[in-house]
Amino acid sequence: MDLIGRFHRACARAAPVKATPSALAGSVASLTFDDFPRSAWTAGGPILDAYGAKATYYVSGRFCGAREDGLDYFEAADLTSLTSAGHELACHTFSHLNAARTPWAQLQADIAANARFMQDAAGLPPPRNFAYPYGDLSVASKRRCGDAFRSSRGIYPGVNRGRLDLGQVRAFPLEARSYDSAVVAAAVHEASSAPAWLVFFSHDVSDDPSPYGCTPAMLRTVLDLLRDSAMPVVTVDRALDLAGV
């Protein structure tokens, strides 16, 4: 990331745009997949099901049926299959736009286009939650997306507890390029010490993942740790229900 991007992200982290008290009675976790490559469902879905876990998939409509950089992306029929299985579909803009660098009018139109895509492809209502493509945001986009969605997830690691920053929900990467089982275990331990919301994000799920994806073994490791900590794995929207926000 360049210096401008770092500056915008640092300022946005410090901006108290949508800080909301959490009423969680116990810790919960959410697993999220961005874009999403089809393997996040075809390979990741059965693993989630084996653990009774529900995930949130952040959809960018332009990826539907696409193959880019060696990855096959979701198909329209996958949207119905996911929601029928109890998973959540959320917004990642239609064109995968950088929220820190895109004028709000253009970003807003692209978000609306994504909602239309999901309606046309699977008869879905407008998504309630959002994730910033590339993890990039500015104070202005954080404020605007905070108004437009129930939550907006970033990529800044940390446990969400106390006053939740719903304009930039913290999340730990579950990505091959940076995976460290000790960091994952420490995050689960920290979240289980007092009521908190722990979020992970990834992309594809494969034995040979992209740098931004994870292996099935990595996914199972996280799910084992969460199960051992008695931490239910729920969608982002369900976690917000439990937090009373």
C-alpha positions in Angstrom: 0.0 0.0 0.0 1.3 3.5 -0.8 1.7 6.3 1.8 -1.6 7.9 0.8 -3.4 4.7 1.4 -1.7 4.2 4.8 -2.6 7.7 5.8 -6.3 7.3 4.9 -6.5 4.0 6.7 -4.8 5.3 9.9 -7.1 8.4 10.0 -10.2 6.2 9.5 -9.1 3.9 12.3 -9.0 6.8 14.7 -12.3 8.4 13.6 -15.2 7.5 16.0 -17.8 7.3 13.3 -20.0 4.5 14.5 -18.9 3.4 17.9 -21.7 1.3 19.5 -21.8 -0.5 22.9 -21.9 -4.3 22.7 -24.3 -6.3 24.8 -22.7 -9.7 24.1 -23.3 -12.1 26.9 -20.5 -14.4 25.6 -17.9 -14.5 22.8 -18.8 -15.3 19.2 -16.8 -15.6 16.0 -17.5 -14.9 12.3 -15.7 -16.3 9.3 -15.9 -14.1 6.2 -14.8 -14.6 2.6 -14.3 -11.7 0.2 -15.1 -11.4 -3.5 -15.7 -14.6 -3.5 -13.8 -17.3 -5.3 -16.0 -20.3 -5.8 -13.8 -22.6 -3.7 -14.8 -20.6 -0.6 -18.2 -22.3 -1.1 -17.4 -25.6 -2.8 -14.4 -26.5 -0.6 -15.1 -24.2 2.4 -18.8 -24.9 2.6 -18.6 -28.6 3.5 -16.0 -27.8 6.2 -18.2 -25.1 7.7 -21.1 -27.5 7.6 -19.2 -30.2 9.5 -18.6 -27.8 12.3 -22.1 -26.3 12.3 -20.6 -22.9 11.4 -22.2 -20.2 9.4 -20.2 -17.7 7.4 -20.6 -14.3 5.6 -19.6 -14.0 1.9 -18.9 -10.5 0.6 -20.1 -10.4 -3.0 -18.8 -8.2 -5.8 -21.2 -8.8 -8.7 -18.6 -8.3 -11.4 -16.8 -11.5 -10.4 -19.9 -13.7 -11.1 -18.9 -16.5 -13.5 -15.4 -14.9 -13.9 -12.0 -16.5 -14.0 -9.2 -14.2 -12.9 -5.6 -14.8 -11.9 -6.2 -18.6 -12.0 -9.3 -18.5 -9.7 -12.8 -19.4 -10.6 -15.4 -17.1 -9.0 -18.9 -17.8 -7.8 -21.8 -18.6 -10.1 -25.3 -17.1 -9.7 -26.7 -20.4 -8.5 -24.2 -20.4 -5.6 -25.9 -17.4 -4.1 -29.2 -19.3 -3.6 -27.3 -22.4 -2.3 -25.4 -20.3 0.3 -28.5 -18.5 1.6 -30.5 -21.8 1.7 -27.7 -23.2 3.9 -28.0 -20.4 6.4 -25.0 -18.3 5.3 -25.0 -14.6 4.7 -24.4 -12.7 1.5 -23.1 -9.2 2.1 -21.8 -6.3 -0.1 -18.3 -5.7 -1.5 -19.4 -3.2 -4.1 -20.2 -4.4 -7.6 -16.9 -3.4 -9.3 -14.6 -4.0 -6.3 -14.0 -0.3 -5.9 -11.4 1.3 -3.6 -13.6 3.2 -1.1 -10.8 5.6 -0.2 -10.2 6.7 -3.8 -13.7 6.6 -5.3 -16.0 9.6 -5.1 -19.0 8.9 -3.0 -21.6 9.3 -5.8 -19.8 6.7 -7.9 -19.3 4.4 -4.9 -23.0 4.7 -3.9 -24.1 3.9 -7.5 -21.8 0.9 -7.5 -23.2 -0.3 -4.2 -26.7 0.1 -5.6 -25.7 -1.9 -8.7 -24.5 -4.7 -6.5 -27.8 -4.8 -4.7 -29.6 -5.0 -8.1 -27.3 -7.8 -9.2 -28.1 -9.8 -6.1 -31.8 -9.2 -6.5 -31.8 -10.2 -10.2 -29.5 -13.2 -9.7 -31.1 -14.7 -6.7 -34.1 -12.6 -5.6 -32.2 -11.4 -2.6 -33.0 -8.2 -0.6 -30.3 -5.5 -0.3 -27.4 -6.7 1.8 -27.2 -5.3 5.3 -23.4 -5.5 5.8 -20.4 -4.4 3.9 -16.6 -5.0 3.6 -14.2 -2.5 2.1 -12.4 -3.8 -1.0 -8.7 -4.0 -0.4 -9.4 -2.9 3.1 -9.0 0.7 2.0 -11.2 3.5 3.4 -11.1 7.1 4.3 -12.9 9.0 7.1 -15.4 10.2 4.6 -16.1 6.7 3.1 -16.3 5.3 6.6 -18.9 7.8 7.6 -20.9 7.2 4.4 -20.7 3.4 4.5 -21.6 3.6 8.2 -24.8 5.3 7.3 -25.6 2.9 4.4 -24.9 -0.4 6.2 -25.4 -2.1 9.5 -21.7 -2.8 9.6 -18.6 -2.3 7.5 -15.7 -4.7 7.9 -12.1 -3.7 7.5 -8.8 -5.7 7.6 -7.2 -4.1 10.6 -6.6 -7.0 13.1 -8.0 -6.9 16.6 -10.8 -8.3 18.8 -14.1 -6.4 18.8 -15.4 -5.8 22.3 -16.8 -3.0 24.5 -17.6 -0.2 22.1 -17.8 -1.8 18.6 -16.5 0.3 15.7 -19.2 -0.7 13.2 -17.8 1.6 10.6 -14.6 -0.5 10.6 -15.1 -3.9 12.2 -11.7 -5.4 13.1 -10.8 -8.7 11.5 -7.8 -11.1 11.5 -6.5 -12.4 8.1 -6.7 -16.1 7.4 -4.4 -15.9 4.4 -1.6 -18.1 3.1 0.7 -15.1 2.7 0.7 -14.2 6.4 -0.7 -17.2 8.2 0.7 -17.9 11.7 -1.1 -20.5 13.8 0.3 -18.9 17.0 -1.3 -15.5 16.1 -4.6 -17.3 15.4 -4.5 -19.2 18.6 -3.7 -16.0 20.5 -6.6 -14.2 18.9 -9.0 -16.9 19.9 -7.6 -17.0 23.5 -7.9 -13.2 23.8 -11.5 -13.2 22.5 -12.5 -16.0 24.8 -11.3 -14.2 27.9 -14.3 -11.9 28.1 -17.4 -11.3 25.8 -16.1 -10.3 22.4 -16.6 -10.7 18.7 -13.8 -12.3 16.8 -13.8 -12.0 13.0 -11.5 -13.7 10.4 -11.4 -13.0 6.7 -10.1 -14.9 3.7 -10.7 -15.5 0.0 -10.3 -18.9 -1.7 -10.1 -22.3 0.0 -7.7 -24.7 -1.7 -4.8 -27.0 -1.0 -2.9 -24.6 -3.2 -4.5 -21.3 -2.3 -3.7 -17.8 -3.6 -1.7 -15.6 -1.3 -5.0 -14.2 -0.1 -6.7 -17.6 0.5 -6.4 -20.4 2.9 -6.0 -24.2 2.9 -8.7 -26.5 4.2 -6.3 -27.4 7.0 -6.0 -23.7 8.0 -9.8 -23.4 8.1 -10.2 -26.5 10.2 -7.5 -25.3 12.6 -9.5 -22.1 13.2 -12.7 -24.0 13.6 -11.1 -26.5 16.0 -9.8 -23.6 18.2 -13.2 -21.9 18.2 -15.0 -25.2 19.0 -12.6 -25.9 21.9 -13.2 -22.4 23.2 -17.0 -22.9 23.0 -17.3 -19.9 20.7 -20.1 -20.2 18.2 -19.4 -19.3 14.6 -22.2 -17.1 13.3 -22.7 -14.8 10.4 -21.8 -11.1 10.8 -25.5 -10.2 10.8 -26.3 -12.7 13.6 -23.3 -11.5 15.6 -24.7 -8.0 15.5 -28.1 -9.3 16.7 -26.4 -11.0 19.6 -24.5 -7.8 20.4 -27.8 -5.9 20.5 -26.8 -3.4 17.8 
